[in-house]
């Protein structure tokens, strides 16, 4: 279990030490070697800027102060609003997808893939939705929207990033469904956990080289993010979700994902996301991955470790359903 997010005073102290180290070669390159020269200069400038503002506001607020947020396409808003609707009219889904030609092409490509083994070509959006299913179509659409909204960030394997995001969403959906929580909301929240990391990479050049370095043990990114910037990707994702007018349950869950037991009030969805992200980092197909999960989080979710081990392979079906490429 990670320690609670540091206070503003601790963040100021940490940033002070980091800025001091950044001017003392050879110590700094031993830790942040990839940022030498231009990367180092730009990252140091960003950290100094965050340091100056942190004394006046929370670290996350300081981070967002001058940040231009990605624009969420209207089709994504429509699909998110329909997440909790059991009977979404096919025409509503079709019309939303038809307004995004690239999304329509991806859907037709999926429907005609070997996964569905059709003997004839699927050529209309209506037929594709009927074949693939509304839940998977929404997953494809939202994944496509997020992928298009965020530019490539240096230091990140983009394909691996989105694959991990989809895995986290799939596991969160499986676990939420197993314990009687909202599985659709869990899928979307799980998919969004690491969006904050992308914003960190765009706003503080070079930081992703530190966050993504090996070894990548479960929880490593959260520790490195907190050490470098004073907050985690989940807290940034929460502010993004708030700006996009997502439900408060999702905002609170994303804010609590790195340390759900410290959240007041307790966020059940935040605990689900915590488990999903740790399992994603630990290779969820291996039942031994359950060993990395904090016992107090499983207890709070009323989930038994042995139960998780015996049923974890079932989660792969949800993961596969979320990987719609």
N, C-alpha and C positions, 0 to 999 in steps of 0.2 A: 504494500500500500504506500502510495506516495505521501510525502508530508503535505500539509495544507499549503495553499498558495501563499507566498510571502506578502507581508504588508508593504505599503508604499515605502516606508522607511528602509526596510531591508532591500527593496528593489533599488533605491537610490544608492545604498551602500554597495550593492553588487555591481551596479553600473559604474560607480566610481572606480572600483577595483579593476573592472574590465577595461575602462578607458585608460587607466594608468598602465596596465599591462600592455595595451596596444601600442604604446610608444617605446617599449623596452625590448627591442630585439636583443638577444635571441630567445627570450622566454616566450614571447607571444607566438612566434612561428611554430614552436613545438606543439601548441594546442590548435592554433588556427592557421597552419601553414598554407592551405589552399587560397587564403585571402590576401596573400602578399601583393604588394604593389597596388594596382588600381582597385581590386576587390577589397583589400584591406582598408584603403583610404575611404572608399564609399561606405563600407560597413561601420568604420569608426565614426564617420560623420553622422550617420543615422543614429548610432547608439548615443553619441553626445547630445544629439537633438532630443531623443527620448529622455535622456537624463535631465536635461534642462526643464522639460515639461512635467516630469514625474513629481517634482516637488509641489506642483499646483493641482494635480489631478491623479486619479488612479492610473496605474501603468497601462491598462487596456484602453482607457479613455485617451491617454496621451498618444497611444499607437494609432488610434482611429482619427485623431484630430485633423490631420492633413491627408488622410487616405481617401482616394477615389474608389468607391466600391463598384464591383461589377454589376451590370444591369441584368436583372432576372427577366428573361423573355416572358411575354404575356401568356404564351402557350404553357409555360411552366407554372405560372400562377393558377391557370385554369385547372391543370392536372393536380396540383397540390390541393386545391379546394375540393376536388372530387375524391380525394383519398379515402375519406370516411363515408362515402356514399356507396351503398351496397349495389344499387341498380343504376349505374350511370348509363344514360341513353347512348347507344352506339353512335348515333348521329352527332352528339356533343363531342365525343372523343374523336370521331372522324374529322369533323370540321376544325378542331383545334390542331390536329396533326397536319391537315391539308395546308394550313397557313405557313408551315415550315417545310419547304421542299426537301431540304437535306434530311430532315427527320423522316419524312415519308419514304424517301429512298432507302434509308436504313431499315425501316420497318419491313418494306417489301423484300429487301435482301435477306432479312432474318426469316421471314415466312417461307422463302424459297430455299433456305439452307437445308443441309442433310439432316439437321436435327429433327425436322418434321416429316421428312420422307414423302413429300407430296409427289404424286405421279403426273400432276399437271402444274403449269406455272400459275402462281398467284399474282394477279396483276392489279387488284384494286385494294384500297385501304380497308374497305369494309370486310373483304375476305381475309385480309391479313389479321385484322383485329379478332375476327371470329376464330381464326386458327391459333393465334398466339395467346389470346386471352387478355382481358383488360388490365389485370394487375401487371403482367409482364410488359405490356405496351406502355403503361405509365412509367414503369421502371426504366425502360429504354429511352423514353422521351425525356425524363428528368436527368438521366445520366448524360444524354446528349446535350441538354441545355447547360448543365454545369460544365461539361467539357469545353463547350464553345465560349462560355462566359469568362473563363480563366485562361490567360496567356501562359505560355511555357515559362517556368521559373528555372533559372540556372541552378544546377546541383541536384536536380530531381529527375528520376527515371519516370517519365510521364506515364508510360504504359503500365509499369509496375504500381505506380501511385493509384491509378484508377481501378486497377484490378484489386488492389487491397481495399479500396473504398467500397467496391461492390461486394467483396467478401465480408467486410464488417457489416454492411447493410443486410446481407443475407443471413448472417449468424444472429444479428439483433432481431430480425424478423422471426427466425425460428424460435429463439428463446422467448420472445414476447408472446408468441402464439402458444408456446408450451405452458406458460404461467398465467395465461388469461389476460394479457395486456394487449394494447392496440398494436397489431403486427405491422400495419401499413405505416403508422407514424414511426415505429421503431426502425423500419427499413429506411425511410427517408433520413431520419436522424443519424443512423449508422453510416449512411452514405456521405453525410455532411461533416462527420467528425473532423476530417483532415483538411477541409477547405480552409480552415484558419491557417494551416501550415503554408498553403499557397500564398495567402495574403502576407504572412510573415516574410516569405521569400521575395515577394515583390516590393515590400516596403523597406526591408533591411537586406540589401544585396550581400550575398555570400553566406548568409546564416544557414541555408539549407545544407551546405557542405558539412557543417557541424552537426545538424540534426540527423542527417542521413548516414553518418559515418558508421562503419562496422566496429564492434558487433552491435547488431540491432536486437537486443533482448527486449522482451515485453516491458513496456513502460519507459524505455530508454529515451524516446523522443520527448516525452513529457518532462523528464528530468533535465534534459539538455535545454529545452525551451525555457523552463523556469530559471535555470542557471544563467542563461544568456540574456533573456528579455524580461523575466519576472512574471511571466504568465504562460499559459499553454495554448495550443492550437484550439482546444475545445472552447476556451473562453473567447477567442477571436471568432470562432464559428458561431457562438451564441450571439455575439453582437451583430454579426452578419444576418443571422436568422431574425433578430429583432428588427433590423433595418428593413428586411424584406416582409415584415408583418406576419411571421410564422406564429403558430400557437405558443402561448407561454409555456406549456408543458415541454415543448421542444427546446425553447430557449433555455429554460432552467436545466434540462437534461444535458444539453451540450456544455453549459457552464460548469456542470458538476462532473463531467465524464472522467477527468483525471483522478478525482478523489471524491467519489459519491458519498462516502460516510461522513465527510465534513460539511456536506450541504445541509442547510436549514431553510425550509423543511426538507426532509429526505426526498430525493427524486428517484422513484422506482425506475423510470426510464433511463435516468442517468446511470444507475447501477447496471442495467441491461447493456447500455453502450460501453461501459467500462469492461464488462466481461467480454463483449464481442470484439472490442479492439485488442484486448490482451490475447484472446484466442487467435485472432488474425495474425498477430505478430509471432505467436508461438507455433503456427501451423495447425489450424483447426482440424485437419484430417487425422491428426495423431491424438488418440485418447489421453495420452500422457500430458497433453497440453493443459488439461484441467488442473494439473499440479501447480501451475503458475497463478491460479486464481486465488485472491484473498478470501479466507474462510469467512470473515465477517460480512463480506459483500454477498456471498452465497447464502449465508444465514439470513441476511436482510431480505433477500429475494425468495426465501423459503425453498431453496434449491439444494439438493444433496449432491455432493461430489461424485458419489458412485452412480447416481442417476445420470449426471452429466456424462460420465465416461461411457455408460452403456448406450446412450442415445446420441452422442455427438456425431457419429457418421450420418445420422438422419439430417443434420444441418447442411450437409453437402448438397442436398436437393434444392434448398433455398439459395445457397450460394450459386449453384449452376443457373438457377432461374434468373438471378440478378446479373449474370454475365451475358449480356445480349449482344455479342459481337459475331 
